[in-house]
C-alpha cells in the first residue's frame, strides 16, 4: 500500500507555511510535498485538461480514484477551485507517515484525508 495524505487549508499562507515545515522539520524532499491552490497550481498543471478547473479535478481524481474515493476528489477539487489550498504528501516510511500527520494536523486543516492506494 502506498500512502498519500491530503490536507485542505482555507488560508493560502497557512498552506505555504505547512509545506515549508514538512520540508524543513519533517525532512520531506520537495518532490513529495505538493501545494495546490488558485495561486500556485503545482502538480495540477501536469494533468490533462483545457482549463484550470479540469486540471485540478484530474489531479485530485488521480489521487483519490485509485482508493475508490472519487467523491473526495470532487470535494477537494471544488474547495481548491473556490479558494482553499491543498497540501499533498507522499510518505514512504512509517516515520514519515507519522511526521506528516503531526505537522498537517497541528496546523488545523479544514479537511484531512489519508489514503492507502494499492500499486498496480
C-alpha positions as CSV (number, residue, x, y, z in Angstrom):
1,X,0.0,0.0,0.0
2,X,1.3,3.4,-1.0
3,X,0.1,6.1,1.4
4,X,-0.9,9.7,0.4
5,X,-2.1,12.3,2.7
6,X,-4.1,15.4,1.6
7,X,-4.9,18.3,3.9
8,X,-7.1,21.3,3.0
9,X,-6.5,24.7,4.4
10,X,-8.7,27.8,3.9
11,X,-5.7,30.1,4.1
12,X,-3.0,30.0,1.4
13,X,-0.4,31.5,3.8
14,X,-1.0,28.6,6.3
15,X,-0.6,26.1,3.4
16,X,2.7,27.7,2.4
17,X,3.9,27.5,6.0
18,X,2.9,23.9,6.3
19,X,4.7,23.0,3.1
20,X,7.9,24.6,4.4
21,X,7.5,22.9,7.8
22,X,7.2,19.5,6.1
23,X,10.4,20.0,4.2
24,X,12.4,21.7,6.9
25,X,11.2,19.9,10.1
26,X,9.7,16.8,8.5
27,X,12.6,16.1,6.2
28,X,10.5,15.5,3.2
29,X,12.0,16.0,-0.3
30,X,10.3,18.8,-2.1
31,X,9.1,16.4,-4.8
32,X,7.0,14.6,-2.3
33,X,5.2,17.6,-0.9
34,X,2.7,19.4,-3.2
35,X,0.8,22.6,-2.8
36,X,-2.3,23.1,-5.0
37,X,-4.2,26.3,-5.0
38,X,-5.5,29.1,-7.2
39,X,-2.3,31.0,-6.5
40,X,0.0,28.0,-7.1
41,X,-1.4,25.1,-9.1
42,X,1.7,22.8,-8.6
43,X,1.3,19.3,-9.9
44,X,-2.2,20.0,-11.2
45,X,-0.5,21.8,-14.1
46,X,0.9,18.5,-15.3
47,X,-2.6,17.0,-15.6
48,X,-4.6,16.9,-18.8
49,X,-7.3,19.4,-19.3
50,X,-8.2,22.5,-21.2
51,X,-8.7,24.7,-18.1
52,X,-7.6,25.1,-14.5
53,X,-10.9,23.6,-13.5
54,X,-10.3,20.4,-15.4
55,X,-6.7,20.1,-14.4
56,X,-7.4,20.4,-10.7
57,X,-10.2,17.9,-11.0
58,X,-8.0,15.4,-12.8
59,X,-5.2,15.9,-10.2
60,X,-7.5,15.0,-7.3
61,X,-9.1,12.2,-9.2
62,X,-5.6,10.7,-9.9
63,X,-5.1,10.7,-6.1
64,X,-8.5,9.5,-4.8
65,X,-9.9,7.3,-7.6
66,X,-7.3,4.6,-7.0
67,X,-8.6,4.2,-3.5
68,X,-12.3,4.2,-4.5
69,X,-13.0,7.7,-3.1
70,X,-13.9,9.7,-6.1
71,X,-16.4,11.8,-4.0
72,X,-13.4,13.0,-2.0
73,X,-11.7,14.1,-5.3
74,X,-14.7,16.1,-6.3
75,X,-14.9,17.7,-2.8
76,X,-11.2,18.7,-2.7
77,X,-11.2,20.0,-6.3
78,X,-14.2,22.1,-5.7
79,X,-12.8,23.6,-2.5
80,X,-9.5,24.4,-4.2
81,X,-11.2,26.0,-7.2
82,X,-13.1,28.1,-4.6
83,X,-10.0,29.4,-2.9
84,X,-8.8,26.8,-0.5
85,X,-5.3,25.3,-0.7
86,X,-4.4,21.6,-0.5
87,X,-1.1,20.1,0.7
88,X,-0.5,16.6,-0.6
89,X,2.3,14.5,1.0
90,X,3.7,11.2,-0.3
91,X,5.3,9.5,2.8
92,X,7.4,6.3,2.2
93,X,8.0,5.1,5.7
94,X,6.0,4.8,9.0
95,X,8.2,7.6,10.4
96,X,7.3,9.9,7.5
97,X,3.7,9.0,7.8
98,X,3.6,9.9,11.5
99,X,5.6,13.1,10.9
100,X,3.3,14.2,8.1
101,X,0.2,13.5,10.2
102,X,1.6,15.5,13.1
103,X,2.6,18.5,11.0
104,X,-0.6,18.6,8.9
105,X,-3.0,18.2,11.8
106,X,-1.2,20.6,14.1
107,X,-2.0,23.4,11.6
108,X,-5.8,22.7,11.8
109,X,-6.8,21.7,8.3
110,X,-10.3,22.3,7.2
111,X,-10.3,18.7,5.9
112,X,-7.8,15.8,6.1
113,X,-7.7,12.5,4.2
114,X,-5.2,9.7,4.5
115,X,-5.4,7.2,1.6
116,X,-3.6,4.0,1.0
117,X,-3.6,3.1,-2.6
118,X,-2.6,-0.3,-4.0
119,X,0.1,-0.3,-6.6
120,X,-0.6,-1.9,-9.9
